[in-house]
């Protein structure tokens, strides 16, 4: 297998056109290749500047999870820090987790930041939403968002090898009209559902508004966890 390491977008496009398979950190594909056979060419974005951003409002797809630090919002740091083991986090990439993984631990965090994705195909670079990235398995270059007032991430403790644990991601954003909006995403099993509403005068009113979104379909015990996390992030937003 030939591993190609493009250093420009043009080189990366050429690699795609010539059939190179994106591999990220290879944590998800190596076992499959050992079983089914290795491709003739693979491509890593680890030498591509556009895929290695680590900034207040941007994160590259080739960034290793263990490198994600306090330059990004708490919700993303929390998500990255709970993926697998330390050894996995030192190898797994942002793009591999969101596009290649069935668990997509970073996806709820990215959703509550109202994240946009920059992707690459044979025709060039373009921006799209995360739903399209996941559905069409685009080659992800980077994620971009507007920094929230505050955010939070909670993963329920679970036995290794068992069902996917419940995840609740939250973020409070300032809007252009001066109001605040809370966004929530919950991973229940392999499904991620979300909702958002303006922050009203009281926490109870905001929680009732969230219950009118898709989040209201959660079982009562999961909705209780969601409501607790939302109450916490709203309290922190009031302190800021």
DOGUDREN-309567 format. One record per residue (C-alpha): x, y, z; residue in three letters. Coordinates in steps of 0.25 Angstrom, whole numbers, plus 5000, padded with zeros to 4 digits. Layout:
c1 c2 c3 aa
X Y Z ALA .
...
This chain:
c1 c2 c3 aa
5000 5000 5000 UNK .
5005 5014 4996 UNK .
5002 5024 5007 UNK .
5001 5038 5001 UNK .
5003 5051 5009 UNK .
4998 5063 5001 UNK .
5003 5077 5006 UNK .
4993 5085 4997 UNK .
4979 5084 4993 UNK .
4983 5082 4979 UNK .
4991 5070 4983 UNK .
4980 5065 4991 UNK .
4970 5066 4980 UNK .
4980 5058 4971 UNK .
4981 5047 4981 UNK .
4966 5046 4981 UNK .
4965 5046 4966 UNK .
4975 5035 4966 UNK .
4967 5026 4976 UNK .
4975 5028 4989 UNK .
4966 5024 5001 UNK .
4966 5035 5012 UNK .
4970 5028 5025 UNK .
4971 5038 5036 UNK .
4978 5031 5048 UNK .
4974 5017 5042 UNK .
4968 5013 5056 UNK .
4955 5009 5049 UNK .
4960 5003 5036 UNK .
4973 4996 5039 UNK .
4966 4983 5044 UNK .
4956 4983 5032 UNK .
4968 4984 5023 UNK .
4975 4973 5030 UNK .
4963 4964 5027 UNK .
4959 4969 5014 UNK .
4972 4974 5007 UNK .
4979 4987 5007 UNK .
4976 4997 4996 UNK .
4987 5001 4986 UNK .
4987 5015 4991 UNK .
4983 5022 5004 UNK .
4984 5037 5007 UNK .
4986 5044 5020 UNK .
4983 5059 5023 UNK .
4993 5060 5034 UNK .
5003 5069 5025 UNK .
4991 5078 5020 UNK .
4991 5091 5027 UNK .
4976 5093 5024 UNK .
4973 5080 5032 UNK .
4982 5083 5044 UNK .
4976 5096 5050 UNK .
4974 5097 5065 UNK .
4968 5110 5068 UNK .
4957 5117 5076 UNK .
4946 5115 5065 UNK .
4953 5105 5056 UNK .
4957 5090 5057 UNK .
4964 5082 5046 UNK .
4960 5068 5042 UNK .
4974 5063 5043 UNK .
4976 5068 5058 UNK .
4978 5056 5067 UNK .
4968 5055 5078 UNK .
4978 5056 5090 UNK .
4983 5070 5084 UNK .
4969 5076 5086 UNK .
4971 5086 5097 UNK .
4965 5099 5103 UNK .
4967 5107 5090 UNK .
4953 5101 5087 UNK .
4940 5101 5094 UNK .
4938 5092 5106 UNK .
4928 5083 5099 UNK .
4938 5079 5089 UNK .
4949 5077 5099 UNK .
4940 5068 5107 UNK .
4935 5060 5095 UNK .
4950 5058 5091 UNK .
4955 5054 5105 UNK .
4945 5043 5106 UNK .
4947 5035 5093 UNK .
4953 5022 5095 UNK .
4966 5020 5103 UNK .
4978 5029 5103 UNK .
4985 5021 5092 UNK .
4973 5022 5083 UNK .
4972 5038 5086 UNK .
4987 5039 5082 UNK .
4984 5032 5068 UNK .
4969 5036 5065 UNK .
4966 5048 5057 UNK .
4954 5058 5057 UNK .
4950 5054 5043 UNK .
4951 5039 5046 UNK .
4942 5041 5058 UNK .
4931 5049 5051 UNK .
4931 5043 5037 UNK .
4937 5029 5039 UNK .
4932 5024 5053 UNK .
4918 5019 5056 UNK .
4918 5025 5070 UNK .
4922 5039 5065 UNK .
4926 5044 5079 UNK .
4929 5058 5074 UNK .
4916 5060 5066 UNK .
4907 5064 5078 UNK .
4918 5074 5082 UNK .
4919 5080 5068 UNK .
4904 5081 5066 UNK .
4902 5089 5078 UNK .
4912 5099 5073 UNK .
4904 5100 5060 UNK .
4917 5096 5053 UNK .
4919 5097 5038 UNK .
4928 5087 5031 UNK .
4939 5090 5020 UNK .
4940 5078 5011 UNK .
4948 5074 4999 UNK .
4944 5066 4986 UNK .
4949 5065 4972 UNK .
4943 5078 4968 UNK .
4949 5086 4980 UNK .
4946 5091 4993 UNK .
4932 5095 4998 UNK .
4925 5097 5011 UNK .
4913 5089 5016 UNK .
4906 5085 5029 UNK .
4909 5073 5037 UNK .
4897 5065 5033 UNK .
4902 5065 5019 UNK .
4916 5061 5023 UNK .
4911 5049 5031 UNK .
4901 5045 5020 UNK .
4910 5046 5008 UNK .
4923 5043 5016 UNK .
4930 5055 5010 UNK .
4945 5056 5012 UNK .
4945 5066 5023 UNK .
4956 5077 5024 UNK .
4951 5085 5036 UNK .
4940 5090 5045 UNK .
4937 5104 5048 UNK .
4927 5110 5058 UNK .
4924 5123 5065 UNK .
4929 5123 5080 UNK .
4918 5121 5090 UNK .
4916 5128 5103 UNK .
4918 5115 5110 UNK .
4916 5100 5107 UNK .
4916 5086 5114 UNK .
4918 5071 5111 UNK .
4913 5059 5119 UNK .
4915 5045 5116 UNK .
4908 5035 5125 UNK .
4918 5024 5131 UNK .
4917 5011 5124 UNK .
4923 4997 5123 UNK .
4934 4995 5112 UNK .
4928 4987 5101 UNK .
4914 4990 5105 UNK .
4903 4999 5098 UNK .
4907 5013 5094 UNK .
4906 5022 5106 UNK .
4897 5033 5107 UNK .
4903 5047 5103 UNK .
4898 5061 5105 UNK .
4904 5073 5099 UNK .
4900 5087 5102 UNK .
4904 5101 5098 UNK .
4898 5115 5100 UNK .
4900 5125 5088 UNK .
4898 5140 5087 UNK .
4890 5144 5075 UNK .
4891 5157 5067 UNK .
4878 5162 5073 UNK .
4884 5161 5087 UNK .
4876 5149 5091 UNK .
4882 5136 5096 UNK .
4879 5122 5090 UNK .
4882 5109 5096 UNK .
4885 5097 5087 UNK .
4885 5083 5092 UNK .
4889 5069 5085 UNK .
4887 5056 5091 UNK .
4893 5043 5086 UNK .
4884 5031 5090 UNK .
4889 5018 5085 UNK .
4895 5021 5071 UNK .
4885 5032 5069 UNK .
4887 5047 5071 UNK .
4875 5056 5073 UNK .
4875 5071 5076 UNK .
4867 5084 5078 UNK .
4869 5098 5082 UNK .
4861 5110 5087 UNK .
4863 5124 5092 UNK .
4867 5125 5107 UNK .
4854 5131 5114 UNK .
4853 5138 5127 UNK .
4854 5125 5135 UNK .
4861 5112 5134 UNK .
4847 5104 5135 UNK .
4841 5112 5123 UNK .
4854 5109 5115 UNK .
4853 5094 5118 UNK .
4838 5094 5115 UNK .
4841 5100 5101 UNK .
4852 5089 5099 UNK .
4841 5079 5102 UNK .
4834 5084 5089 UNK .
4846 5080 5080 UNK .
4850 5066 5076 UNK .
4857 5065 5090 UNK .
4843 5063 5096 UNK .
4842 5049 5090 UNK .
4853 5044 5099 UNK .
4849 5034 5110 UNK .
4847 5041 5124 UNK .
4860 5036 5130 UNK .
4868 5041 5119 UNK .
4860 5054 5118 UNK .
4863 5056 5133 UNK .
4878 5055 5130 UNK .
4877 5065 5118 UNK .
4869 5075 5127 UNK .
4880 5074 5138 UNK .
4891 5077 5128 UNK .
4883 5089 5122 UNK .
4880 5095 5135 UNK .
4895 5095 5138 UNK .
4899 5101 5125 UNK .
4889 5112 5127 UNK .
4894 5115 5141 UNK .
4908 5117 5136 UNK .
4903 5126 5125 UNK .
4896 5135 5135 UNK .
4910 5136 5142 UNK .
4917 5140 5130 UNK .
